[in-house]
Amino acid sequence: MPSKQLHVISHCEKSPWFSRTWSENAFYSEYAGRLVLLSLGNDTLEEYWSLRRSVGLFDVPERPVEIKGKDALGFLNRVFTRPLDKLRIGRGSYGLLCHRGGGMVCDGILFKLAEDHYWYVHADADVYLWLEALAVEYEVQIRDPGSWVLQVQGPKSLDVLAKACDREAAQEFRYFDAFQGRMGGQKVLVSRTGWSAELGFEVYNLDADVDGPALWDHLIAAGAEFGMAGCSQLAMNIRRIEGGILNYRTDMDWHTTPYDMGLGQFVDLEGHDFIGRDALCNAVKEPRFSGFKCEGRPLRYGSAVISAGNSVGRVTAYEVSPYLECGVGFVLLDSADGMSATGLSIVDSSGNDCPIELVDLPFYDAEKNIPRGLPSDADITG
């Protein structure tokens, strides 16, 4: 195995189910200080179609942080870009953190587990230290609960859920709902969320001493009749791009505002005082981030977007879509003016110009009916 791989494996936190995904053919990277399984060494295209047509089990590295205490709601309203007073117990909400300059500290999903008790499941950023530093004037406890997550994603995922729960799953389990229960005798938090733009759910261990191999085996057994198997981040990455799901650090970062990314609907400037509000009041409101389509050629992340011989932005994500049979990706432009530029192209891996067309996100299923379990013209269940 290459020395870089050995370094990553030895220096990162490993998931509780690492023994079930490890093989000499697997490939890993680092995410939020955790080991992320990029590939099991299997056929990525086959895994993609399993995700689209049946169901897959994904070991993912997102990290929750716990916010708890009598001032929890007031504190969260101070740090998130929209108020959370109406968030009910057992629900999740997509939330953005910004710094005083209006740039994004992180994005993620905030779950309300009980009154004055929340989990924020976030991307690759040091959210724990950020919240801890801001909480000095509030009666709240910021804690790393030591939880890991597994994602079960695909059109047959809720069938797996019904078999995996020790007792009957929540009667009404809507998109962004969450409940606490048991799987294989182990305490878990289950949320109807995911990073795939498919129907699915996520499982978080609630006991720090979780028996990871047993939980993995329990889920695999529950999904056996539906053809569920372990799948990789590479397969999920194709689908998240198709679904218009952004990734912190690669698509957006400390220097991009929510408006840059087309996320203005998650910012409330009216009567809500939060960190970064003053800067965002004066920020450019037009987006400079877009999806694009092109021929299915090999393109490199970070490649320049060219207009009239000049660089006007860069590629932040790219894959060839098996469903759309073309290249799909994201670009971050230098300014909102680039959204109306003409004759855009990217130099492909062979050194040739590849014309691109800017398109709205997501690439299909614009109403997000697929993850909601509703009929969609883009459903693939064959």
Secondary structure by P-SEA (a helix, b strand, c coil): ccaaaaaaaacccccccccccccccbbbbbcccccccccccccaaaaaaaaacbbbbbbcbbbbbbbbccaaaaaaaacccccccccccccccccccccccccccbbbbbbbccccbbbbbccccaaaaaaaaacccccbbbbccccccccccccaaaaaaaaaccccccccccccbbbbbbcccbbbbbbcccccccccbbbbbcccccaaaaaaaaaaaaacccccccccaaaaaaaaaaaccccccccccccccccccccccccccccccccaaaaaaacccccccccccccccccccbbbbbccccccbbbcbbbbbccccbbbbccccccccccccccccccccccbbbbbbbbccccccccccccccccccccccc
